Structures are given as structure tokens and as C-alpha cells.
Amino acid sequence: MTTGTLFDHLSAEDRLADAYRRLRAIKPKRPLIGHDHPVTSHAMAAALADTDRFAYRLERLLLAVHHAGDAGIIDDELLVVFERWGYSSVTSGMSRLRKEGVIRHGPDTRATRYGNQALINRVA
């Protein structure tokens, strides 16, 4: 079964499996801590980097993009779906997925809640 997207001939399931393999290779980012912050802040940042919290959020974002199918999803729609996470958690996670090549961004656009045009995300 082909997807009919403008990107490739792989099925949605094959694209998700490939994207998930690439996602597992991404190392979690450490929270940003300044050099002059207390040692306890550095210890907490190191402890958080070893948890599954960041990987879990990247997985949830990937699955949301996959579930959007051929229509894709824009970051604004993801902000509504994951409203409890906060703006920067969603946008930084999506930026990371795009940077690592797990998600493709554009070239087509769709209007946001505010009427601005935003690039559509699809599983790479």
C-alpha cells in the first residue's frame, strides 16, 4: 500500500518503523544549567537526563504526527493536543525530531488558529 504523499512510496507503517529506529538512536538532551548554578542543580539535571521523560515525549510527538496521516499536522495543532506540556516542550521536541530527520517539515502549509501559515509535519 502506498501513501500517496509527496515524499516517497513507503507505507505509513514502514515510515513509522524507520522513524522509530532513528528516534531510538537520539540521545536525550540534558536540561540547560548554567556553570554558576549550585551543584544540586547540576545533580538534578544529570538525574533528569537519565530518565525516560524526554524520550517519552519525543515518542508521543512522533506518534501524533503518524496518526495525522497523509494530511500531516502543524506545530500549532500539536500545541493543542499536548497543551499540558507547555509551549517550549512541544516546539523544542519537534525541532529535535526535524533536526534528526525523523519528521519532515513542509513544503506545504496550513493556517494556524491565528490565521498564519505554518509548515506541515509528516513522518520522514
N, C-alpha and C positions, 0 to 999 in steps of 0.2 A: 504494500500500500504506500503510495507517495503522498506527500503532504500538500503539494501544490503551492508552497511558499516561494518567495522569490529567491531563496537562498540555496537550497540544494534538494536532492532527490531522496534523502533518508526519511524514514518514517518518524513520527513524533517519538515513539518509544526508543528507536535507535539513537535519535539525537539526545534524548534524556539520558540514556545509558552512557553515551560518550561524554556528555556534560558532567554526569555524576562522577565518572572516573577522573576527570580533570579537577573537579571540586575536591575530591579526597586528597589530591596532591597539594592543595593550597594549605600552607601553614597558617595557623591562627595568628592574628596580629596582637601584639601586646598593647594594652591601653597606654596612652601617652602620659608620661610622668616626667616632670622636669628634674634636672640634676640636683637642684637645690631643695627638692621636696624631702620630707622626712623618710627615714629608712623604712618605716612601717608602710608608707605609700608604695615604695618600690617592692616590698614584700607582697603587698596585696596585688599589685599589677602582675607580678610573676605568678601568683596563685591563680588569678583570673585567666591568664594566657594558657594555663594547663587544663582549664575546664572545657567542656563541650559547648558552652554557651554561644561562642562566636560561630563555630561550625554549624550548630543547630540553626542559627538564624540564616546563614548562607543557604543551608539546605531548604529551609522554608521558603526563602525568596525564589530559589531555583524551581521548586515545585509550583509556586504560584504562577511563575512565567510559563511553565509547562502546561498547567491547567488552563491557561488563557488560550492555548492552541494557536492556530494559524493567525487569528486576529491579533495576537500579541497583547501586551499590557504596557502602559506608560507608568513612570515613577509615581505620578500623582494618584493613579488608581491603587498602586501598592501602598501608598501612604494611608489611604482609606482602609484597606484590608488590614494593615498592621498598625493601626492608629495607636495602640497601647505601647508600641516600641519607641515611639518618638521619631521625629523627622530625621535626625542625623544617623540613627541606627539603620533606617531603610536606605537612605541615599548613599551612605558610605558602603553598605553591603552591596548595593547594586553597582557602585563604582568598582568595587573589588572584583565582582563577578565579570564585569565588562573588561576590566584590565587583564584578567586571567584568561579571557577568551571563552568563558563558559556561556555568556549571554551576548547576543548581538544587538546592537543599538541602531535603529533606523534602517534604511534611509527614509522610510515613510513616517508621517507624523499623524497625530490625532490631537484634538483640542482637550485641554485640561479643564478642571472645574471652573477656572477663571477665564477661559477663552483663549489662553496662549497655546501655541502649537508645541507639542513635545514629541521627541523621537520614540518610536515604539520598540519595546524589548521583546526578543524571541530567543528561545534556546538555540545556541550556535550549533 
